[in-house]
Amino acid sequence: MSTIHLNNHPSWQFADDMIALCEQLKKYLGVNYFDYGRTYPDGSMLLLYTDREYVNYFLNDPIYTDRPNIILSPGLHLWNSYIDNNFLSIAKNKFNHDHGITLLRKTNLYDEVFNFATSSNNNKILDLYLNKSGLFYRFIDYFLDEAQELIKKSEKNRIKFNQLDKNTLNNDIQDDYKKFINYLNSTKGYCINISNTTVELTHREAQCLTYLIYGQATKVIARNLGISPRTVEVYFDNLKKKTRCKNRLELISQISDKNSVLAWAL
């Protein structure tokens, strides 16, 4: 693979706009790195980022360029669950980016990737990942709205990679997670407890509810599931009828164990 010179690419100039968009993210959560990418079947990538030197290094490092492609399922992934430890050490010590997470969403046309990282001494971020992950999904919605013009410009200037290797490396850990959650669902099904009453949901209703708890809007949920926004609304109408809740806010507030629901996203 030939060397990528990002300093000659439009995304290099867009980094200042990205830094401005992420100012509050850094101020309140201590996140010192964010990027947004779209990967396409032809191997090209749309990429926007806040740290020029880090991304330029990352895209040209053999750890990235020579590895087999790793298939990640939609959702949240810790960097140290799938990125080489040697590279993570460089990211931490050379660029001060640590405690990284990747949020992945799939569409029919491309995969969307959102990366967040912080300094190594920001241990509070770990608690946010565990208990307030909805904050990051809310930021993503904000970012996609505010960065529309940047994304349009970047769409016209994708970074070119080689065609994706078909000999991909499956994520066995994710397969085990799915098998486990499928086992639990086979014994209990998709059930929630509302006012001491057990309510059984369909698979799609459970998926929509999960994304709702993550703070995602109807259009985003529709994009994640590959269905129309109107269909998502139908599922929410069904949920409200089953739970006897007047609106989505009441629905979320009445669920006694949200962590169990969030596991449905695996």
C-alpha positions as CSV (number, residue, x, y, z in Angstrom):
1,M,0.0,0.0,0.0
2,S,1.4,3.4,-1.0
3,T,2.0,6.2,1.6
4,I,-1.0,8.4,2.3
5,H,-0.1,12.1,2.6
6,L,-3.0,13.7,4.4
7,N,-1.4,17.1,4.5
8,N,-2.3,17.3,0.7
9,H,-5.9,16.1,1.4
10,P,-8.8,18.5,2.1
11,S,-9.5,16.7,5.4
12,W,-6.3,18.2,6.7
13,Q,-7.8,21.7,6.4
14,F,-11.1,20.5,7.9
15,A,-9.4,19.5,11.1
16,D,-9.7,23.1,12.5
17,D,-13.5,23.0,12.0
18,M,-13.6,19.6,13.7
19,I,-11.7,20.9,16.7
20,A,-14.2,23.7,17.0
21,L,-17.1,21.3,16.8
22,C,-15.6,19.2,19.5
23,E,-14.7,22.0,21.9
24,Q,-17.5,21.3,24.4
25,L,-16.8,17.6,24.2
26,K,-13.2,18.3,25.4
27,K,-14.3,20.9,27.9
28,Y,-16.9,18.9,29.8
29,L,-15.9,15.2,29.2
30,G,-12.1,15.6,28.7
31,V,-12.3,13.9,25.2
32,N,-9.2,15.1,23.4
33,Y,-9.7,13.1,20.2
34,F,-12.7,12.5,17.9
35,D,-13.0,11.2,14.4
36,Y,-15.8,10.3,12.0
37,G,-15.4,7.9,9.1
38,R,-17.4,6.2,6.5
39,T,-16.0,3.1,4.9
40,Y,-17.4,2.0,1.5
41,P,-17.3,-1.4,-0.2
42,D,-14.8,-0.2,-2.8
43,G,-12.3,0.5,-0.1
44,S,-12.6,4.3,-0.1
45,M,-13.1,6.2,3.1
46,L,-14.6,9.5,4.2
47,L,-12.6,10.8,7.2
48,L,-12.8,13.8,9.5
49,Y,-10.7,14.2,12.6
50,T,-9.4,16.5,15.3
51,D,-5.7,15.4,15.4
52,R,-3.9,15.6,12.0
53,E,-0.6,14.1,13.1
54,Y,-2.2,11.1,14.8
55,V,-4.4,10.2,11.9
56,N,-1.5,10.7,9.4
57,Y,0.6,8.3,11.5
58,F,-2.2,5.8,12.0
59,L,-3.1,5.4,8.4
60,N,0.5,4.8,7.4
61,D,1.5,2.4,10.2
62,P,2.0,-1.3,9.2
63,I,-0.1,-2.3,12.2
64,Y,-3.1,-0.7,10.3
65,T,-2.1,-1.2,6.7
66,D,-0.9,-4.8,6.8
67,R,-3.5,-6.4,9.2
68,P,-6.5,-8.4,8.0
69,N,-9.8,-6.5,8.2
70,I,-11.6,-7.0,11.4
71,I,-15.3,-7.3,11.4
72,L,-17.0,-5.4,14.2
73,S,-20.6,-5.6,15.0
74,P,-22.7,-2.4,15.4
75,G,-22.3,-0.9,18.8
76,L,-19.6,0.3,21.2
77,H,-16.1,-1.3,21.2
78,L,-13.1,-0.6,23.4
79,W,-9.9,0.1,21.4
80,N,-8.0,-2.5,23.4
81,S,-10.5,-5.2,22.4
82,Y,-9.4,-5.1,18.7
83,I,-6.4,-2.8,18.1
84,D,-2.8,-4.0,18.5
85,N,-1.3,-3.3,21.9
86,N,1.9,-1.9,20.4
87,F,0.0,0.7,18.5
88,L,-2.2,1.6,21.5
89,S,1.1,2.2,23.4
90,I,2.2,4.6,20.7
91,A,-1.2,6.4,20.6
92,K,-0.9,6.8,24.4
93,N,2.7,7.9,24.7
94,K,3.3,9.8,21.5
95,F,-0.1,11.4,21.0
96,N,-1.7,11.3,24.5
97,H,-4.8,9.4,23.2
98,D,-5.9,6.6,25.6
99,H,-9.1,4.9,26.8
100,G,-10.4,4.9,23.2
101,I,-13.7,3.6,22.1
102,T,-15.2,3.0,18.6
103,L,-18.9,3.3,17.9
104,L,-19.9,1.5,14.7
105,R,-23.2,1.8,12.7
106,K,-24.0,0.0,9.5
107,T,-26.1,1.2,6.6
108,N,-26.8,-0.3,3.2
109,L,-24.3,2.0,1.5
110,Y,-21.5,2.3,4.0
111,D,-20.4,1.7,7.6
112,E,-20.1,4.7,10.0
113,V,-17.3,4.8,12.5
114,F,-17.0,7.3,15.4
115,N,-13.9,7.2,17.6
116,F,-13.4,8.9,21.0
117,A,-10.3,9.0,23.1
118,T,-9.0,10.9,26.1
119,S,-5.8,11.4,28.1
120,S,-4.6,8.4,30.1
121,N,-5.2,10.2,33.5
122,N,-8.9,10.8,32.7
123,N,-10.2,7.8,34.5
124,K,-13.7,9.2,34.9
125,I,-14.3,8.5,31.2
126,L,-14.5,4.8,32.0
127,D,-17.5,5.4,34.2
128,L,-19.2,7.4,31.4
129,Y,-18.6,4.5,29.0
130,L,-20.3,2.1,31.4
131,N,-23.1,4.3,32.8
132,K,-23.6,7.2,30.5
133,S,-22.9,5.9,27.0
134,G,-26.0,7.7,25.8
135,L,-24.0,11.0,26.0
136,F,-21.8,9.8,23.2
137,Y,-24.8,8.8,21.0
138,R,-26.3,12.2,21.7
139,F,-23.0,13.9,20.6
140,I,-23.0,11.9,17.4
141,D,-26.5,13.1,16.5
142,Y,-25.3,16.7,17.3
143,F,-22.2,16.2,15.2
144,L,-23.9,14.8,12.2
145,D,-26.3,17.7,12.2
146,E,-23.7,20.4,12.6
147,A,-21.1,18.9,10.3
148,Q,-23.4,18.4,7.3
149,E,-21.4,20.7,5.0
150,L,-18.0,19.2,6.1
151,I,-19.4,15.8,5.4
152,K,-20.7,16.8,1.9
153,K,-17.3,18.2,1.0
154,S,-15.5,15.1,2.3
155,E,-17.8,12.9,0.4
156,K,-16.4,14.4,-2.8
157,N,-12.8,13.8,-1.6
158,R,-12.7,10.3,-0.2
159,I,-9.4,8.7,0.7
160,K,-8.6,5.8,-1.6
161,F,-7.5,2.5,-0.2
162,N,-7.1,-0.9,-1.9
163,Q,-10.1,-3.1,-2.4
164,L,-11.1,-4.7,0.9
165,D,-9.6,-8.1,1.5
166,K,-12.3,-10.7,1.4
167,N,-10.3,-12.9,3.9
168,T,-11.5,-11.0,6.9
169,L,-11.0,-11.9,10.5
170,N,-14.2,-12.6,12.3
171,N,-14.6,-11.3,15.8
172,D,-15.1,-14.5,17.8
173,I,-15.8,-12.6,21.0
174,Q,-18.8,-10.9,19.5
175,D,-20.1,-14.3,18.2
176,D,-19.9,-15.6,21.8
177,Y,-21.7,-12.6,23.1
178,K,-24.5,-13.1,20.5
179,K,-24.8,-16.8,21.3
180,F,-25.1,-16.0,25.0
181,I,-27.7,-13.3,24.6
182,N,-29.6,-15.5,22.2
183,Y,-29.6,-18.2,24.9
184,L,-31.0,-15.8,27.4
185,N,-33.6,-14.6,25.0
186,S,-34.6,-18.2,24.2
187,T,-35.4,-18.7,27.9
188,K,-36.9,-15.4,28.8
189,G,-37.5,-13.6,25.5
190,Y,-37.5,-9.8,25.1
191,C,-39.3,-8.8,28.3
192,I,-39.4,-5.6,30.3
193,N,-40.9,-4.9,33.7
194,I,-43.3,-2.0,33.8
195,S,-45.0,-1.3,37.2
196,N,-44.4,-4.8,38.3
197,T,-45.9,-6.2,35.2
198,T,-43.9,-8.2,32.6
199,V,-44.3,-7.1,29.1
200,E,-43.1,-9.2,26.2
201,L,-41.7,-7.5,23.1
202,T,-40.9,-8.5,19.5
203,H,-37.3,-8.4,18.4
204,R,-37.8,-5.2,16.4
205,E,-39.6,-3.5,19.3
206,A,-36.7,-4.5,21.6
207,Q,-34.2,-3.0,19.1
208,C,-36.1,0.2,18.8
209,L,-36.4,0.5,22.6
210,T,-32.7,-0.1,23.0
211,Y,-31.7,2.7,20.6
212,L,-34.2,5.0,22.3
213,I,-32.5,4.4,25.7
214,Y,-29.2,5.3,24.0
215,G,-30.8,8.6,23.1
216,Q,-31.1,8.2,19.4
217,A,-33.7,9.9,17.3
218,T,-36.2,8.2,15.0
219,K,-34.3,8.9,11.8
220,V,-31.1,7.5,13.3
221,I,-32.8,4.4,14.6
222,A,-34.3,3.8,11.2
223,R,-30.9,4.2,9.5
224,N,-29.3,1.8,12.0
225,L,-32.0,-0.9,11.4
226,G,-32.4,-0.4,7.7
227,I,-36.1,0.5,7.9
228,S,-38.1,3.6,7.4
229,P,-38.7,6.3,10.1
230,R,-42.5,5.6,9.7
231,T,-41.9,1.9,10.6
232,V,-39.9,2.9,13.6
233,E,-42.9,5.1,14.7
234,V,-45.2,2.1,14.3
235,Y,-43.0,0.0,16.6
236,F,-43.0,2.8,19.2
237,D,-46.8,3.0,19.0
238,N,-46.9,-0.7,19.7
239,L,-44.6,-0.2,22.6
240,K,-46.7,2.5,24.1
241,K,-49.9,0.4,23.8
242,K,-48.3,-2.7,25.4
243,T,-46.8,-0.7,28.3
244,R,-49.7,1.8,28.6
245,C,-47.3,4.7,28.5
246,K,-48.4,8.0,27.0
247,N,-45.1,8.9,25.4
248,R,-41.4,7.8,25.0
249,L,-40.2,9.7,28.0
250,E,-42.7,7.9,30.3
251,L,-41.7,4.6,28.6
252,I,-38.0,5.1,29.5
253,S,-38.7,6.2,33.0
254,Q,-40.9,3.2,33.8
255,I,-38.3,0.6,32.8
256,S,-36.9,-0.8,36.0
257,D,-33.7,-2.4,34.6
258,K,-32.3,-0.5,31.6
259,N,-29.0,-2.4,31.6
260,S,-30.8,-5.6,30.6
261,V,-32.5,-3.8,27.8
262,L,-29.2,-2.4,26.5
263,A,-27.8,-5.9,26.3
264,W,-30.2,-6.5,23.4
265,A,-28.0,-4.3,21.2
266,L,-25.2,-7.0,21.1
